[in-house]
Amino acid sequence: MSHLGVKEIKNPNGFRYNVLTVDGIPLGTWLDQHVTDHDEYIATGIKTFESLMPAWSMDLDWKGDRNFVRTLIDMDRAPLPILLCEEDPDFSCIVIVADVEKTEDYVYWNRIGYVLHDKEDFAEEKKKGIAYTEGYTAKDWERYGDNIALEPIDSDVWHDWIGRNWDIELYKRRMNYTLPYYLAQGNVRWFIDTEWAFDRSEYEQAVQQLYKQEKLCHTEYLLRTMKSNTDCKDCAKLLSELLPNGEAVFQEHMDKYGEILFEPYVCEVIAEPLKNLSKSINPDKVLLETYHNALKILKNFGDKQVQNALEISVLDDFDGIKALLVIDVQERYMHKYDPNLIPRINNRISEADNDGILTIYVKNAGDPGSEDQYALADNLLIVSEYIFEKKYPSAFTSEEFKIFLEKQEVTELELIGVDGSSCVAKTAFAAKENGYEVNVNLNCVSSVNDKIFKDTQVKMKEVGIRVLIKDGKN
């Protein structure tokens, strides 16, 4: 039994991708290691499989192509695209496919080959888009029967329609022309028998993981590159691909109203699912971050109408991100404090993590060469990779830490750790000065000098820092 997995790699061209792995080996690497039948096309056209991009990537140029791949992934028998030419990821260049067959319990990849394009006919492909009524379902006739279905190809109306609905047109061409072309005898040159067998449940979990990672990565890309003043229609199109029920609700609105009602759409695809996810005992962290990034995209790049809809439908319920800040719980210090402090801290970390609260660790940095002496405590619960170093008492002396809080749009901090009258206090005061809502949880904070710490608590309250006592009240 083989195992399908997901791994982020940098390919030989320097691009990062989430790739499929088989038994821990990236698919392109495996093919480079095992393909011995180097015909002229592989030798001069492909050269290395590692340099190809995953066909399941969100980086494909067109939504119609991305939907085509996803449909084939879900089919029980299909020539499934797995790798594409990086320069032209539009199925016109290198296309590597796997012969995939599913049963109730297993998924088989029988062999792998490349598509031969010499018999492809663009004129024939054009006929298999929206104009190909032989492939219509009842829903298609309902959607297109009284507007575009019977329009002649290349008419002005036809050109105008596909210009506005290229994703639909392309997807129909792929399903009605490209898929039958791949299935036809002699149009794929199979170059290696793999005979991989995967447990179907494990396989589908890997597929789901890959798509979740891809969508999260795409939100991060959009946050770096998107332009301001994006209107409701374009924002809705983005959300339709990024969020779990985005596409279904998008199509439901189009079928029912002929347009996207943006405010209720955002409620359905972000507000309600995010509320439910945030309340879950063990929320999916990748999905949670994707939802938060989707909110940031709307807030940062949506036009005035988007902002108004967001304010009404979402932001009243999600007015900021809270983070738990664990300060200086390091092995070299903890012998000075109550032995039960770390168990209490761990309980709070576990509670916060279960509630979907971001957990951040800050620690003192040692001199070069002494890093091991400044490690976090051995029995401290670590639930995130967000660990920052500081050279001075306040965590806000770390620029990396400050930038991280801003990027995550954190507005509220809960502080736990040591020492209550030094690093915890300095961080609390600095956080307040930087505009954060600050809570100091006394159940999970300790000080070597109780008298100084009591005086410090008074000063904290004077500047508006909430000091939570043992029962969680201030």
C-alpha positions in Angstrom: 0.0 0.0 0.0 1.4 3.4 -1.0 0.7 6.7 0.8 -0.2 10.0 -0.8 1.0 13.1 1.0 1.5 16.9 0.6 4.8 18.8 1.0 5.9 22.3 0.3 9.1 22.4 -1.9 11.1 24.8 -3.9 11.6 23.4 -7.5 14.8 23.8 -9.6 13.4 27.1 -11.0 13.1 28.6 -7.6 9.3 28.5 -7.3 7.6 27.2 -4.1 4.7 24.8 -4.5 2.6 22.4 -2.4 3.3 19.1 -4.2 2.0 15.6 -3.9 4.3 13.0 -2.4 4.2 9.3 -2.8 5.6 7.5 0.2 7.2 10.7 1.2 8.9 11.5 -2.2 7.7 14.5 -4.3 6.0 13.2 -7.4 8.4 15.0 -9.8 11.4 13.7 -7.9 10.0 10.1 -8.0 9.5 10.3 -11.8 13.1 11.7 -12.3 14.4 8.7 -10.3 12.3 6.0 -11.9 11.6 6.9 -15.5 14.1 5.2 -17.7 12.3 5.4 -21.0 13.6 8.8 -22.0 12.2 9.3 -25.5 12.9 12.5 -27.4 10.0 14.4 -25.8 11.0 13.6 -22.3 14.7 14.2 -23.0 14.4 17.5 -24.8 10.9 18.8 -23.9 10.4 17.8 -20.3 14.0 17.3 -19.3 13.2 17.0 -15.6 9.9 16.3 -14.0 10.9 18.2 -10.9 10.8 21.5 -12.9 7.1 21.0 -13.7 4.4 22.6 -11.6 1.6 20.7 -9.9 -1.6 20.6 -12.0 -3.6 20.8 -8.7 -2.2 24.3 -8.0 -4.2 27.5 -7.5 -1.5 29.1 -9.8 -3.2 27.8 -12.9 -4.1 30.7 -15.1 -7.8 30.1 -15.4 -10.6 29.2 -12.9 -12.1 27.0 -15.6 -8.9 24.9 -15.7 -8.8 24.7 -11.9 -12.4 23.5 -11.8 -11.6 21.0 -14.6 -8.8 19.4 -12.6 -10.9 19.3 -9.4 -13.7 17.6 -11.3 -11.3 14.9 -12.6 -9.9 14.4 -9.1 -13.4 13.6 -7.8 -14.2 11.2 -10.7 -14.0 7.4 -10.1 -12.1 6.9 -13.4 -10.1 9.5 -15.2 -6.9 10.5 -17.0 -5.9 12.9 -14.2 -3.6 15.8 -14.8 -0.8 15.9 -12.2 2.0 18.0 -13.7 2.1 20.9 -16.1 4.5 23.1 -18.0 5.4 26.0 -15.6 5.6 28.6 -18.4 2.2 27.7 -19.9 0.0 26.1 -17.3 -3.0 26.1 -19.6 -3.0 22.5 -21.0 -1.5 23.6 -24.3 2.0 22.6 -23.4 3.4 19.7 -21.3 0.6 17.8 -19.5 1.5 14.8 -17.4 -1.5 12.6 -16.5 -2.1 9.6 -14.3 -4.5 6.8 -15.1 -6.6 6.8 -12.0 -9.2 4.3 -10.9 -11.2 4.3 -7.7 -13.1 1.5 -5.8 -15.0 1.8 -2.6 -11.9 1.4 -0.5 -8.9 2.1 -2.7 -7.5 4.5 -5.3 -5.2 3.1 -8.0 -2.7 5.0 -10.1 -2.0 2.5 -12.7 0.4 4.4 -15.0 1.6 7.8 -15.9 2.0 9.4 -19.4 2.1 12.7 -21.3 -0.5 14.1 -23.6 0.2 14.2 -27.3 -1.2 17.4 -28.7 -0.8 16.8 -32.4 -4.4 15.7 -33.0 -6.0 18.6 -31.0 -8.3 20.8 -33.1 -9.0 24.3 -31.8 -12.0 24.8 -34.2 -13.5 21.6 -32.8 -12.8 22.7 -29.2 -14.7 26.0 -29.8 -17.8 24.0 -30.7 -17.7 22.2 -27.3 -18.2 25.2 -25.1 -21.5 26.9 -24.2 -22.7 26.2 -27.7 -22.5 22.4 -27.3 -26.1 21.9 -26.2 -25.8 18.1 -26.6 -23.9 18.1 -23.3 -26.5 20.2 -21.5 -28.0 19.1 -18.2 -31.5 20.3 -17.1 -29.8 22.9 -15.0 -27.8 24.1 -18.0 -31.0 24.6 -20.0 -32.5 26.5 -17.0 -29.4 28.8 -16.8 -28.6 29.3 -20.5 -31.5 28.1 -22.6 -33.2 31.5 -23.0 -30.1 33.6 -23.5 -26.9 32.1 -25.0 -27.5 28.4 -25.7 -28.7 28.8 -29.3 -26.5 31.7 -30.4 -24.2 30.9 -33.3 -20.5 30.5 -32.6 -18.5 33.6 -33.4 -21.5 35.9 -33.4 -21.2 39.2 -31.6 -23.5 37.9 -28.8 -21.5 34.8 -28.4 -18.2 36.7 -28.2 -19.7 39.1 -25.7 -21.0 36.3 -23.5 -17.8 34.2 -23.4 -15.8 37.4 -22.7 -17.9 37.9 -19.6 -18.2 34.2 -18.7 -14.8 32.7 -19.8 -14.5 30.5 -16.7 -17.8 28.7 -17.6 -16.9 28.5 -21.3 -13.5 27.1 -20.7 -14.7 24.5 -18.2 -17.3 23.3 -20.7 -14.7 23.0 -23.4 -12.5 21.0 -21.0 -15.2 18.6 -20.1 -16.7 18.3 -23.6 -13.5 18.3 -25.6 -10.3 18.0 -23.6 -11.5 15.1 -21.4 -12.7 12.9 -24.3 -9.5 13.8 -26.2 -7.4 12.4 -23.3 -9.6 9.3 -23.1 -9.3 8.6 -26.8 -6.9 5.8 -27.8 -3.4 7.0 -28.8 -3.7 10.6 -27.4 -1.6 9.8 -24.3 1.8 8.2 -24.4 2.1 6.1 -21.2 5.7 5.9 -20.2 5.7 4.2 -16.8 3.6 1.7 -15.0 3.2 2.7 -11.4 0.6 0.4 -10.0 0.2 2.4 -6.8 -2.7 1.6 -4.5 -3.8 4.1 -1.9 -6.3 3.8 0.9 -9.2 5.9 -0.4 -9.9 7.6 2.9 -6.3 8.5 3.4 -6.1 9.6 -0.3 -9.1 11.9 0.0 -7.7 13.4 3.2 -4.4 14.2 1.4 -6.4 15.9 -1.5 -8.4 17.9 1.0 -5.2 18.9 2.8 -3.5 20.0 -0.4 -6.5 22.2 -1.4 -6.7 23.8 2.0 -3.0 24.6 1.9 -3.3 25.9 -1.7 -6.2 28.2 -0.7 -4.3 29.6 2.3 -1.2 30.2 0.2 -3.4 32.0 -2.4 -4.9 34.3 0.2 -1.4 35.2 1.4 -0.4 35.9 -2.3 -3.5 38.1 -2.7 -2.7 40.1 0.5 0.7 40.9 -1.1 -0.4 41.7 -4.6 -4.1 42.7 -4.8 -5.1 46.2 -5.8 -7.4 48.5 -3.8 -11.0 49.4 -4.6 -12.0 45.9 -5.8 -15.8 45.8 -6.3 -18.4 43.5 -4.8 -18.6 41.3 -7.9 -14.9 40.6 -8.1 -14.6 40.1 -4.3 -17.4 37.6 -4.5 -15.6 35.7 -7.3 -12.4 35.5 -5.2 -14.3 34.2 -2.2 -16.1 31.6 -4.4 -12.7 29.9 -4.9 -11.1 30.5 -1.5 -13.8 29.4 0.9 -15.4 25.9 1.4 -19.0 26.8 0.4 -18.1 29.9 -1.7 -18.7 28.3 -5.1 -22.0 26.7 -4.1 -23.4 29.8 -2.6 -22.2 31.9 -5.5 -24.0 29.7 -8.0 -27.1 29.6 -5.8 -27.2 33.5 -5.8 -26.8 33.6 -9.6 -29.5 31.0 -10.2 -31.9 32.6 -7.7 -31.3 36.3 -8.2 -29.2 36.6 -11.4 -26.5 38.5 -9.4 -24.6 38.3 -6.1 -26.3 39.9 -3.2 -23.0 40.7 -1.5 -24.0 41.4 2.1 -25.9 38.1 2.5 -23.3 36.3 0.5 -20.5 37.4 2.9 -22.7 36.3 5.8 -23.2 32.9 4.3 -19.6 32.2 3.2 -17.6 34.0 6.0 -19.6 35.2 9.0 -21.6 32.1 9.8 -18.9 29.5 9.1 -16.2 31.5 10.9 -18.5 31.8 14.0 -19.0 28.0 14.0 -15.3 27.3 13.4 -14.2 29.6 16.2 -16.5 27.8 18.7 -15.3 24.3 17.8 -13.2 22.4 20.3 -10.4 21.8 18.0 -10.7 24.3 15.0 -8.8 23.6 11.8 -6.0 26.1 12.0 -5.3 26.3 8.2 -9.0 26.9 7.5 -9.2 29.4 10.4 -6.3 31.4 9.0 -7.8 31.3 5.5 -11.1 32.8 6.8 -9.1 35.5 8.6 -7.1 36.3 5.5 -10.3 36.5 3.4 -11.5 39.1 5.9 -8.3 41.0 5.5 -8.6 40.9 1.7 -12.0 42.5 1.9 -11.0 45.1 4.5 -7.7 46.1 2.8 -8.8 46.0 -0.9 -12.6 46.2 -1.1 -14.2 49.4 -2.4 -16.6 51.4 -0.3 -19.6 49.2 -1.0 -17.6 46.1 0.1 -16.5 47.9 3.3 -20.1 48.8 4.1 -21.3 45.3 3.6 -18.4 43.9 5.7 -19.2 46.3 8.5 -22.8 45.2 8.6 -22.4 41.5 8.1 -19.1 40.5 9.7 -17.1 43.1 11.6 -19.6 43.6 14.4 -19.0 40.0 15.4 -15.3 39.9 14.5 -13.8 43.2 15.7 -10.3 42.0 16.3 -7.9 39.1 16.8 -6.9 38.0 20.3 -3.5 36.5 21.0 -2.1 34.7 24.1 1.5 35.9 24.8 3.7 33.4 26.7 6.6 35.4 28.1 10.0 34.0 29.2 8.9 30.5 30.3 12.5 29.3 29.9 14.3 26.4 31.5 16.9 28.5 33.2 14.4 30.6 35.1 11.6 28.3 36.2 13.3 27.0 39.4 12.6 30.4 40.9 8.9 30.0 40.7 6.0 27.9 42.0 6.4 24.3 40.5 2.6 24.4 39.6 3.1 27.6 37.5 3.9 25.7 34.3 1.0 23.3 34.6 -1.3 26.3 35.0 0.3 28.0 32.0 -0.1 24.8 30.0 -3.8 24.6 30.9 -4.3 28.1 29.7 -2.4 27.5 26.4 -4.5 24.4 25.8 -7.7 26.3 26.4 -6.7 29.2 24.2 -5.6 26.8 21.4 -8.9 24.9 21.6 -10.7 28.3 21.3 -8.8 29.2 18.2 -6.8 31.9 19.9 -3.4 32.6 18.5 -0.6 31.6 20.8 2.8 33.4 20.7 5.9 32.7 22.6 8.6 35.3 23.5 11.8 34.5 25.2 15.1 36.2 26.2 17.9 35.7 23.7 21.3 34.7 25.0 24.7 35.7 23.7 25.9 34.0 20.6 26.9 30.5 21.4 24.8 30.3 24.5 21.4 29.7 22.8 20.9 26.3 24.4 21.0 27.8 27.8 18.0 30.0 26.9 15.7 27.3 25.6 12.0 27.3 26.5 11.1 25.1 29.5 11.2 21.4 28.7 7.6 20.8 29.9 6.1 23.9 28.4 3.2 23.1 25.9 4.1 24.3 22.4 1.1 24.7 20.1 2.5 27.1 17.5 5.7 27.9 15.6 5.4 31.6 16.6 8.5 32.0 18.9 10.2 35.3 19.0 13.4 36.4 20.8 14.1 39.7 22.5 17.2 41.2 24.0 15.4 43.6 26.4 12.5 43.1 28.9 9.7 44.3 26.7 8.6 42.0 23.8 8.0 45.2 21.8 11.7 45.8 21.5 11.6 43.0 18.9 10.7 44.5 15.5 9.9 41.1 14.1 7.4 40.5 16.9 5.7 43.9 16.3 5.5 43.3 12.6 4.0 39.9 13.2 1.2 41.4 15.4 0.4 43.9 12.8 0.3 41.4 10.0 -2.0 39.1 12.0 -4.2 42.2 12.9 -4.0 41.4 16.6 -5.9 43.9 18.7 -6.0 42.2 22.1 -3.2 40.5 24.1 -3.4 38.2 27.1 -0.1 38.0 28.9 1.1 35.0 30.9 4.6 33.9 32.1 7.4 35.5 34.1 8.5 37.8 35.6 5.4 39.7 36.6 7.2 42.8 37.8 9.8 42.8 35.0 9.3 41.4 31.5 5.6 40.8 31.8 5.0 44.3 33.2 7.3 46.0 30.6 5.5 44.2 27.8 2.1 45.0 29.2 2.9 48.7 29.4 4.4 48.8 25.9 1.4 46.9 24.5 -0.9 49.5 26.0 1.2 52.4 24.6 1.0 50.7 21.2 -2.8 50.7 21.2 -3.5 47.1 22.2 -6.2 45.9 24.7 -4.1 44.2 27.4 -5.0 41.5 29.9 -2.6 40.1 32.5 -3.7 36.7 33.8 -2.5 36.5 37.4 -3.3 32.8 37.5 -0.5 32.2 35.0 2.0 34.9 36.1 4.5 34.9 38.9 7.2 37.2 40.3 10.2 36.7 42.6 9.2 39.8 44.5 5.5 39.8 45.5 5.7 43.4 47.0 7.0 45.0 43.8 4.5 42.9 41.8 1.6 44.2 43.8 2.7 47.8 43.3 3.1 47.0 39.6 -0.5 45.7 39.4 -1.8 49.0 40.7 0.1 50.9 38.1 -1.2 48.6 35.4 -4.8 49.2 36.4 -4.1 53.0 36.4 -3.3 52.9 32.7 -6.2 50.7 31.7 -4.5 47.3 31.7 -6.9 44.6 32.9 -5.5 42.5 35.7 -7.3 39.2 35.9 -7.4 37.5 39.3 -7.6 33.8 39.9 -11.2 33.3 38.8 -10.7 35.2 35.6 -12.2 38.5 36.8 -10.5 41.8 37.1 
